[in-house]
Amino acid sequence: MPTLLDFRRRIRSVKSTQQITRAMKFVAAARLRRAQEAALAARPYARELARVLRSTMSRIVEPEHPLLAVRPEERILAIVLTGERGLAGAFNTNILRKANEFFRGHKGKKLSVIPVGKKGRDSLKKAGFNLISEYINVLAKVEFATARDISTLVTDLYSKEEIDSVYIIFSEFKTVMTANLVVEKLLPVEAVREGEGAAAGGTSSQVDYIYEQPEEQLLDKLLPRYIETQILRAMLESSAAEHGARMTAMESATKNAGDVIEALTLHMNKVRQAAITKEIIEIVSGASSTA
C-alpha cells in the first residue's frame, strides 16, 4: 500500500507536469493568434486571385496551357500537410487518416507523396510511400519562398507529364475547437468554379476586368501564381489549425492534471486519517489492558 511519502511525491510530480502543460498552452495561444491572423489575411488574396483567373479564362475560347492539360489519373501526387511535433491531440492522426482514405480511394494508381511536416514524413516513409521530396520545420514560420519551391516542383513535374494530377491534403482552420479536413485538387487547374470564391467567403459574381496584356499572356503568369497561392494558403491554414489543436490539448491536459491532484490529495488524506485512527485505537487498547 502506498505510503504518505509516495502520495506526496506523486502529487509533486503531477503538479510539475501541470505547470508544463499550462505554459505550453499559453505559448500555443500566442502562436495561434499570429497564425490565425496570417491565415485570415491570406484568404481574401486567394479569393481575388481565383476570381481574376476565372475572368481571364472566360475570355479565352479554348485556353491552352500545360497546367490545364487533363490526362487520365494514373500517376497521382499528394501533398500532405501535418504538424512538426506532437502534443496536439488528434491533429496529426486525423490528417494521416484522411490521407490514407484518399490513398485507399485511389488504390491501383501510382501514388507519390510530398510530406510537409515531420510527423507526416515519418509516418508516410514508414508506410513505404514514394516520397518525391520532403519539407521539414517549415510550418512554425510559414514563408512564401517555401510555397514557391513546392509549387515549382509540382508544376515542373506536371508540365513534363511525369504526373497526371496533384492533390493537397491539409487541415483548414475553422475555430480553436474544430478544424476542417480538406482534400483539394491543384492540378490540372480546371476551370475555376464559380462557387470557389463563395466557399472562401466571397461572392460568385463575375467581374469585368480591363486588361492591358493579352489574355493568353496573363494566363501564363496567373496559373503558376494561383498554385503558389493555394499552397501558401494551405500551409497557413494548417499552421493555425495545429496551434489551435495544441492549445486545446494542453488546456485539457492541465485540467486533467488538476483532477488527478485533487483525487490523490483526497486519497492521501483518507490514508492519513486511517493511520491516525489506528494509532488512537492502539493507544486506547493499550491503556485499557494496563488498567
C-alpha positions in Angstrom: 0.0 0.0 0.0 1.4 3.5 -0.9 2.7 5.5 2.0 2.1 9.2 2.6 5.5 9.9 1.2 4.6 8.1 -2.0 1.5 10.2 -2.3 3.3 13.5 -1.7 5.9 12.6 -4.4 3.2 11.7 -6.8 1.4 15.0 -6.2 4.6 17.0 -6.7 5.2 15.1 -10.0 1.7 15.8 -11.3 2.0 19.5 -10.2 5.2 19.8 -12.2 3.5 18.3 -15.3 0.6 20.7 -14.8 2.9 23.7 -14.8 4.5 22.5 -18.1 1.2 21.9 -19.8 -0.1 25.3 -18.6 3.0 27.0 -20.0 2.6 25.1 -23.3 -1.0 26.2 -23.5 0.0 29.9 -23.2 2.7 29.5 -25.8 0.3 27.8 -28.2 -2.2 30.6 -27.6 0.3 33.3 -28.5 1.4 31.5 -31.6 -2.2 30.7 -32.6 -3.1 34.4 -32.6 -0.3 35.2 -35.1 -1.0 32.1 -37.2 -4.8 32.9 -37.3 -4.2 36.4 -38.4 -1.9 35.2 -41.2 -4.4 32.6 -42.3 -7.3 35.0 -42.4 -5.3 37.6 -44.2 -4.4 35.1 -46.9 -8.0 34.2 -47.7 -9.0 37.4 -49.5 -5.9 37.4 -51.7 -6.5 33.7 -52.7 -10.2 34.5 -53.4 -9.5 37.5 -55.6 -6.7 35.7 -57.5 -9.2 32.9 -58.2 -11.7 35.5 -59.4 -9.2 37.2 -61.8 -8.1 33.8 -63.1 -11.7 32.8 -63.7 -12.4 36.1 -65.6 -9.3 35.6 -67.7 -10.1 32.0 -68.6 -13.7 33.0 -69.6 -12.3 35.4 -72.2 -10.3 32.7 -74.0 -12.3 30.4 -76.2 -10.1 27.4 -75.8 -7.4 28.2 -73.2 -4.2 26.1 -73.7 -1.5 25.7 -71.0 0.5 22.8 -69.7 -1.2 23.2 -66.3 -4.6 22.9 -67.9 -3.9 19.6 -69.7 -6.3 16.9 -68.5 -4.9 13.3 -68.6 -6.2 10.0 -67.1 -5.2 9.9 -63.4 -2.7 7.1 -63.4 0.2 8.8 -61.6 -1.1 10.9 -58.6 0.9 13.2 -56.4 -0.4 14.1 -53.0 1.0 17.0 -50.8 0.2 16.0 -47.2 0.5 18.8 -44.5 0.9 17.6 -40.9 2.5 19.0 -37.8 6.1 19.2 -36.9 5.6 18.0 -33.3 3.2 16.0 -31.2 1.2 17.1 -28.1 -1.6 18.4 -30.4 -4.3 15.9 -29.6 -5.6 14.1 -32.7 -4.4 16.7 -35.1 -1.8 14.6 -36.9 -3.7 11.4 -36.6 -6.8 12.9 -38.3 -4.8 14.3 -41.2 -3.0 11.0 -41.8 -6.3 9.1 -41.5 -7.7 11.4 -44.2 -4.7 10.9 -46.4 -4.9 7.1 -46.0 -8.6 7.3 -47.0 -7.5 9.2 -50.1 -4.9 6.6 -50.9 -7.3 3.7 -50.5 -9.7 5.5 -52.8 -7.0 5.6 -55.5 -5.8 2.1 -54.9 -4.2 0.7 -58.1 -2.8 4.0 -59.1 0.9 5.0 -58.9 1.0 7.2 -55.8 3.7 9.7 -54.9 3.8 11.9 -51.8 5.4 15.2 -50.8 5.1 15.4 -47.0 5.2 18.9 -45.3 5.8 18.4 -41.6 7.9 15.9 -39.6 5.1 13.8 -38.3 3.7 13.2 -41.8 7.2 12.5 -43.2 7.9 9.9 -40.6 4.6 8.1 -40.9 4.4 8.1 -44.7 8.1 6.9 -45.0 7.4 4.1 -42.5 4.3 3.1 -44.6 6.5 2.7 -47.7 5.2 5.6 -49.9 7.3 7.1 -52.6 8.5 10.5 -51.3 9.4 12.8 -54.1 10.6 15.5 -51.7 10.1 16.5 -48.1 9.8 19.8 -46.2 10.5 19.8 -42.5 10.4 22.6 -40.0 8.6 25.0 -42.4 5.3 25.4 -40.7 6.5 27.0 -37.5 7.2 30.1 -39.6 5.4 29.9 -43.0 7.2 31.7 -45.7 6.2 32.3 -49.3 9.6 31.0 -50.6 8.7 27.5 -49.3 5.3 27.6 -51.0 7.0 28.7 -54.2 9.6 25.9 -54.1 6.8 23.3 -53.6 4.8 24.9 -56.4 7.7 25.0 -58.8 8.5 21.3 -58.1 4.9 20.1 -58.7 4.3 22.3 -61.8 7.5 21.1 -63.4 6.6 17.5 -62.8 3.2 18.1 -64.2 4.4 20.0 -67.3 6.9 17.3 -68.0 4.0 14.8 -67.9 5.6 12.8 -65.1 2.5 13.0 -63.0 -1.2 13.3 -64.1 -2.7 15.1 -61.1 -1.8 16.8 -57.8 -3.9 16.9 -54.7 -3.2 18.7 -51.4 -4.4 17.3 -48.0 -4.5 19.6 -45.0 -6.5 20.8 -42.0 -8.3 24.1 -42.7 -8.7 26.3 -39.6 -12.3 27.0 -38.6 -12.2 27.6 -34.8 -10.0 26.8 -31.9 -12.0 23.7 -31.1 -12.7 22.5 -34.7 -10.9 22.1 -38.0 -12.0 21.0 -41.4 -10.0 18.3 -43.1 -9.7 19.2 -46.8 -8.6 17.4 -50.0 -8.2 19.9 -52.8 -7.2 19.2 -56.4 -4.4 21.5 -57.5 -3.5 20.2 -60.9 -4.8 20.2 -63.5 -6.2 23.6 -63.0 -9.7 23.0 -64.2 -12.0 25.9 -65.0 -12.1 27.7 -61.6 -15.6 27.0 -60.3 -18.0 29.9 -59.7 -18.6 28.6 -56.2 -14.9 28.6 -55.2 -14.9 32.2 -54.3 -18.1 32.0 -52.4 -16.8 29.0 -50.5 -14.0 31.1 -49.2 -16.4 33.8 -48.0 -16.7 35.9 -51.2 -19.3 36.3 -53.9 -19.6 34.4 -57.2 -20.3 37.4 -59.3 -18.2 37.8 -62.5 -16.1 41.0 -62.6 -15.4 42.6 -65.9 -11.7 43.5 -65.5 -9.8 45.6 -68.0 -6.5 44.1 -69.1 -3.6 45.7 -70.9 -1.8 42.5 -71.8 -3.3 39.7 -74.0 -5.4 37.2 -72.0 -3.0 34.3 -73.0 0.0 36.2 -71.6 -1.9 36.9 -68.4 -3.0 33.3 -68.1 0.7 32.1 -68.4 1.5 34.3 -65.3 -1.7 33.7 -63.3 -1.7 29.9 -63.3 1.7 29.4 -61.5 0.8 32.2 -59.1 -2.5 30.5 -58.4 -0.8 27.3 -57.5 1.7 29.1 -55.2 -1.2 30.9 -53.5 -3.2 27.8 -52.9 -0.2 26.0 -51.4 0.7 29.0 -49.2 -2.9 29.3 -48.0 -3.0 25.6 -47.1 0.3 26.0 -45.1 -1.1 29.0 -43.2 -4.4 27.2 -42.5 -2.6 24.0 -41.4 -0.3 26.0 -39.1 -3.2 27.8 -37.4 -5.1 24.6 -37.0 -2.1 22.9 -35.4 -1.6 25.7 -32.8 -5.4 25.6 -32.1 -5.3 21.9 -31.6 -2.2 22.1 -29.4 -3.7 24.8 -27.2 -6.9 22.8 -26.7 -4.9 19.6 -25.9 -2.7 21.4 -23.4 -5.8 23.0 -21.7 -7.4 19.6 -21.4 -4.2 18.1 -20.0 -3.9 20.9 -17.4 -7.5 20.3 -16.3 -6.9 16.6 -16.1 -3.8 17.1 -14.0 -5.8 19.2 -11.6 -8.4 16.4 -11.3 -5.6 13.9 -10.6 -4.1 16.2 -7.9 -7.5 16.5 -6.3 -8.1 12.7 -6.3 -4.6 12.0 -5.0 -4.9 14.6 -2.2 -8.3 13.1 -1.2 -6.9 9.6 -1.1 -3.8 10.7 0.8 -6.0 12.4 3.4 -8.0 9.2 3.8 -4.9 7.1 4.3 -3.5 9.6 6.8 -6.9 9.7 8.7 -6.9 5.9 8.8 -3.4 5.8 10.2 -4.3 8.3 12.9 -7.4 6.4 13.8 -5.4 3.2 14.0 -2.9 4.8 16.3 -5.6 6.1 18.6 -7.2 2.7 18.8 -3.9 1.1 19.7 -3.3 3.7 22.4 -6.8 3.2 23.8 -6.4 -0.6 23.7 -3.1 -0.4 25.4 -4.4 1.8 28.2 -7.4 -0.4 28.8 -5.2 -3.5 29.1 -3.0 -2.0 31.7 -5.8 -0.6 33.8 
